[in-house]
């Protein structure tokens, strides 16, 4: 009986550890996903600004 109750307790502890591990992994994955999305948006803005600046330079060069 004691073996079974300690075995049950061990399984319960493993379940709790697995729950927290899964939760941590999900949170970590969401953080990475959010950071990648933010970085790609910033990159897109940077490329747009760079293109806009290049086009402005060409327009200004034509006017001179």
Buried (B, 14 or more C-beta within 10 A) or exposed (E): EEEEEEEEEEEEEEEEEEEEEEEEEEEEEEEEEEEEEEEEEEEEEEEEEEEEEEEEEEEEEEEE
